[in-house]
């Protein structure tokens, strides 16, 4: 039985149902499976499936399909060309496998998002790493039967590394993908492809990152993510509106004492926007944050949703101007049905954050594309998940306003020789342990005086877990891959 449930993806199907994807972990990093749940329009569980390849499989996103099924997107060590390959598993409306596909090279490829395209095919975005640790964005287009149409690796003109997190359809059957540069100086990137995989334009938000995007009819796109405060430390939610040619219309970021980031954005029926993201309350208490904007970027309202350790994954705008918010808390998937004012129930109280948006701007960005990898498949096993149940809970709406601190982050991932730990804040020292797949401590290091680099050159290729604790006592852990 899983001791930990990592929820990674949340999307709504055309029939109003919901799909949730992630991976259960039993404590053994040598065996991780994909997991997917289908819920009805009221949030009741219809079925659950665990997808097993034999070794390590991670589900990072789920994309509903027009036949009532869905495709899981992630990466696998069980099949493919290299250490890890991008993995796609197409499921029917009843949860059986229609087809599987892997895309990769001798190195490492991973999918972080997927979408069904207007021609019935599927598009995936993520990252690809080569043998010397350089990272490219990865964009893959599959035909409706899972056969490869095209795959492209994309990096900055100066070989800036890129990680792509979101893909959405464009009106001309092309794609918009968003993510960020992985260099020392971050920048959120938005790249527009036509149906054949040719880059039409690319834009950058300096000192920012983009996670979510949505098309705004035929008039362009809206993007969300975060922007660094003072270009270096904590982070603010941002929202940016561009036209169909990528030209900047307006952009806002929302400074606050605690770090926060936009994860997903939806267009409301009244042409306004709603952003779902994360907000840190106190030293290590993550909450889901929903922020509503008018069509010109004016702030309308905001709500903190949930209790401790909740993170947002997606948001859907309903025809009645209400919303459905999807997230997780490490053990459960959470779905909140919100009214047009962001309330979960009439009896819930509310206390807003005091937010004051300021402007941000975009810059042109030059990118280069390369071939993205070869196609393959694998023999997967589907297991019915009989241990998962659904129940109704009351998610609090409100906030306890205390100074916040940014959640840690590691990169690159996969890594080759060095692992950088980003822990902005005033911690005096950070204790770090790295555990191998058997749970043995293989690296111990104390980071002091702003040091953030961990030497992993002696670690063999494989999966590891880093466990940290700051001078304030907050524990944190994450999984990473050593790949060379």
NORNORUR-V377491 format. One record per residue. N is the residue number from 1. SS is DSSP state (alpha for helix, beta for strand, coil for the rest). D_CENTER is the distance of its C-alpha to the mean C-alpha in whole Angstrom. Layout:
N_SS_D_CENTER + N_SS_D_CENTER
//
This chain:
1_coil_25 + 2_coil_22 + 3_coil_22 + 4_beta_18 + 5_beta_16 + 6_beta_12 + 7_beta_10 + 8_beta_7 + 9_beta_8 + 10_beta_10 + 11_beta_12 + 12_beta_16 + 13_coil_19 + 14_coil_22 + 15_coil_24 + 16_coil_22 + 17_coil_21 + 18_beta_17 + 19_beta_15 + 20_beta_13 + 21_beta_12 + 22_beta_11 + 23_beta_14 + 24_beta_17 + 25_beta_19 + 26_coil_22 + 27_coil_23 + 28_coil_23 + 29_coil_21 + 30_coil_23 + 31_coil_22 + 32_beta_19 + 33_coil_18 + 34_beta_16 + 35_beta_16 + 36_beta_16 + 37_beta_18 + 38_beta_19 + 39_beta_21 + 40_coil_23 + 41_coil_23 + 42_coil_24 + 43_coil_22 + 44_coil_24 + 45_beta_23 + 46_beta_25 + 47_beta_24 + 48_beta_21 + 49_beta_21 + 50_beta_20 + 51_beta_20 + 52_beta_22 + 53_coil_23 + 54_coil_25 + 55_coil_23 + 56_beta_19 + 57_beta_17 + 58_beta_13 + 59_beta_11 + 60_beta_7 + 61_beta_8 + 62_beta_11 + 63_beta_13 + 64_beta_16 + 65_coil_19 + 66_coil_23 + 67_coil_25 + 68_coil_23 + 69_coil_21 + 70_beta_18 + 71_beta_16 + 72_beta_14 + 73_beta_12 + 74_beta_11 + 75_beta_14 + 76_beta_17 + 77_coil_20 + 78_coil_23 + 79_coil_23 + 80_coil_23 + 81_coil_24 + 82_coil_23 + 83_coil_22 + 84_beta_18 + 85_beta_18 + 86_beta_15 + 87_beta_16 + 88_beta_16 + 89_beta_18 + 90_beta_20 + 91_beta_21 + 92_coil_24 + 93_coil_24 + 94_coil_26 + 95_coil_23 + 96_coil_25 + 97_beta_24 + 98_beta_25 + 99_beta_24 + 100_beta_22 + 101_beta_21 + 102_beta_20 + 103_beta_20 + 104_beta_20 + 105_coil_23 + 106_coil_25 + 107_coil_22 + 108_beta_18 + 109_beta_16 + 110_beta_12 + 111_beta_10 + 112_beta_6 + 113_beta_7 + 114_beta_11 + 115_beta_13 + 116_beta_17 + 117_coil_19 + 118_coil_23 + 119_coil_25 + 120_coil_23 + 121_coil_21 + 122_beta_18 + 123_beta_15 + 124_beta_13 + 125_beta_11 + 126_beta_10 + 127_beta_12 + 128_beta_16 + 129_beta_18 + 130_coil_22 + 131_coil_24 + 132_coil_25 + 133_coil_21 + 134_coil_21 + 135_beta_17 + 136_beta_17 + 137_beta_14 + 138_beta_15 + 139_beta_15 + 140_beta_17 + 141_beta_19 + 142_beta_21 + 143_coil_24 + 144_coil_24 + 145_coil_26 + 146_coil_23 + 147_coil_25 + 148_beta_24 + 149_beta_24 + 150_beta_23 + 151_beta_20 + 152_beta_20 + 153_beta_19 + 154_beta_19 + 155_beta_19 + 156_beta_21 + 157_coil_25 + 158_coil_25 + 159_coil_23 + 160_coil_20 + 161_coil_17 + 162_beta_14 + 163_beta_11 + 164_beta_9 + 165_beta_6 + 166_beta_7 + 167_beta_11 + 168_beta_14 + 169_beta_17 + 170_coil_20 + 171_coil_24 + 172_coil_25 + 173_coil_23 + 174_coil_21 + 175_beta_18 + 176_beta_16 + 177_beta_13 + 178_beta_11 + 179_beta_10 + 180_beta_12 + 181_beta_15 + 182_coil_15 + 183_coil_19 + 184_coil_20 + 185_coil_20 + 186_coil_17 + 187_beta_16 + 188_beta_14 + 189_beta_15 + 190_beta_15 + 191_beta_17 + 192_beta_19 + 193_beta_20 + 194_coil_23 + 195_coil_24 + 196_coil_25 + 197_coil_22 + 198_coil_24 + 199_beta_23 + 200_beta_24 + 201_beta_23 + 202_beta_20 + 203_beta_20 + 204_beta_19 + 205_beta_18 + 206_beta_20 + 207_coil_19 + 208_beta_15 + 209_beta_12 + 210_beta_10 + 211_beta_6 + 212_beta_8 + 213_beta_11 + 214_beta_14 + 215_beta_18 + 216_coil_21 + 217_coil_23 + 218_coil_25 + 219_coil_25 + 220_coil_22 + 221_beta_18 + 222_beta_17 + 223_beta_14 + 224_beta_12 + 225_beta_10 + 226_beta_13 + 227_beta_16 + 228_beta_18 + 229_alpha_21 + 230_alpha_24 + 231_alpha_22 + 232_coil_22 + 233_coil_21 + 234_coil_19 + 235_beta_17 + 236_beta_17 + 237_beta_15 + 238_beta_16 + 239_beta_16 + 240_beta_18 + 241_beta_20 + 242_beta_21 + 243_coil_24 + 244_coil_24 + 245_coil_25 + 246_coil_22 + 247_coil_25 + 248_beta_24 + 249_beta_25 + 250_beta_24 + 251_beta_21 + 252_beta_21 + 253_beta_20 + 254_beta_20 + 255_beta_22 + 256_coil_22 + 257_coil_24 + 258_coil_20 + 259_coil_17 + 260_beta_15 + 261_beta_11 + 262_beta_10 + 263_beta_7 + 264_beta_9 + 265_beta_12 + 266_beta_15 + 267_beta_19 + 268_coil_22 + 269_coil_25 + 270_coil_27 + 271_coil_25 + 272_coil_23 + 273_beta_19 + 274_beta_17 + 275_beta_14 + 276_beta_12 + 277_beta_11 + 278_beta_12 + 279_beta_15 + 280_beta_17 + 281_beta_21 + 282_coil_23 + 283_coil_23 + 284_coil_20 + 285_beta_19 + 286_beta_16 + 287_beta_16 + 288_beta_14 + 289_beta_16 + 290_beta_16 + 291_beta_18 + 292_beta_20 + 293_beta_22 + 294_coil_25 + 295_coil_25 + 296_coil_26 + 297_coil_24 + 298_coil_26 + 299_beta_24 + 300_beta_25 + 301_beta_24 + 302_beta_21 + 303_beta_21 + 304_beta_20 + 305_beta_19 + 306_coil_19 + 307_coil_21 + 308_coil_20 + 309_coil_17 + 310_coil_14 + 311_beta_11 + 312_beta_10 + 313_beta_7 + 314_beta_9 + 315_beta_13 + 316_beta_16 + 317_beta_19 + 318_coil_22 + 319_coil_25 + 320_coil_27 + 321_coil_25 + 322_coil_23 + 323_beta_20 + 324_beta_18 + 325_beta_15 + 326_beta_13 + 327_beta_11 + 328_beta_12 + 329_coil_15 + 330_coil_15 + 331_coil_18 + 332_coil_17 + 333_beta_15 + 334_beta_16 + 335_beta_17 + 336_beta_19 + 337_beta_21 + 338_beta_22 + 339_coil_25 + 340_coil_25 + 341_coil_26 + 342_coil_23 + 343_coil_25 + 344_coil_24 + 345_coil_28 + 346_coil_31 + 347_coil_32 + 348_coil_29 + 349_coil_30 + 350_coil_28 + 351_coil_28 + 352_coil_26 + 353_coil_24 + 354_coil_27 + 355_coil_24 + 356_beta_26 + 357_beta_24 + 358_beta_25 + 359_beta_25 + 360_coil_22 + 361_coil_23 + 362_coil_22 + 363_beta_23 + 364_beta_24 + 365_coil_22 + 366_coil_24 + 367_beta_22 + 368_beta_23 + 369_beta_23 + 370_beta_24 + 371_beta_24 + 372_coil_21 + 373_coil_22 + 374_beta_24 + 375_beta_24 + 376_beta_25 + 377_coil_24 + 378_coil_25 + 379_coil_27 + 380_coil_24 + 381_beta_26 + 382_beta_25 + 383_beta_25 + 384_beta_26 + 385_coil_24 + 386_coil_27 + 387_coil_26 + 388_coil_23 + 389_coil_25 + 390_coil_24 + 391_coil_25 + 392_coil_26 + 393_coil_25 + 394_coil_25 + 395_coil_22 + 396_coil_24 + 397_beta_24 + 398_coil_25 + 399_coil_24 + 400_coil_26 + 401_coil_26 + 402_coil_26 + 403_coil_25 + 404_coil_22 + 405_coil_20 + 406_coil_17 + 407_coil_15 + 408_coil_16 + 409_beta_13 + 410_beta_15 + 411_beta_15 + 412_coil_16 + 413_coil_14 + 414_coil_16 + 415_beta_19 + 416_coil_23 + 417_coil_25 + 418_beta_23 + 419_beta_20 + 420_beta_20 + 421_beta_19 + 422_beta_18 + 423_coil_19 + 424_coil_21 + 425_coil_23 + 426_coil_27 + 427_coil_27 + 428_coil_30 + 429_beta_29 + 430_beta_26 + 431_beta_27 + 432_beta_25 + 433_beta_25 + 434_beta_24 + 435_beta_24 + 436_coil_25 + 437_coil_24 + 438_coil_28 + 439_coil_27 + 440_coil_29 + 441_beta_29 + 442_beta_29 + 443_beta_28 + 444_beta_29 + 445_beta_29 + 446_beta_29 + 447_beta_28 + 448_beta_30 + 449_coil_31 + 450_coil_27 + 451_coil_27 + 452_coil_24 + 453_beta_24 + 454_beta_25 + 455_beta_27 + 456_coil_26 + 457_coil_28 + 458_coil_30 + 459_coil_27 + 460_coil_27 + 461_coil_25 + 462_beta_22 + 463_beta_20 + 464_beta_20 + 465_beta_19 + 466_beta_20 + 467_beta_21 + 468_beta_22 + 469_beta_24 + 470_beta_25 + 471_coil_29 + 472_coil_28 + 473_coil_27 + 474_coil_23 + 475_beta_22 + 476_beta_18 + 477_beta_17 + 478_beta_15 + 479_beta_15 + 480_beta_15 + 481_beta_17 + 482_beta_21 + 483_coil_21 + 484_coil_24
//
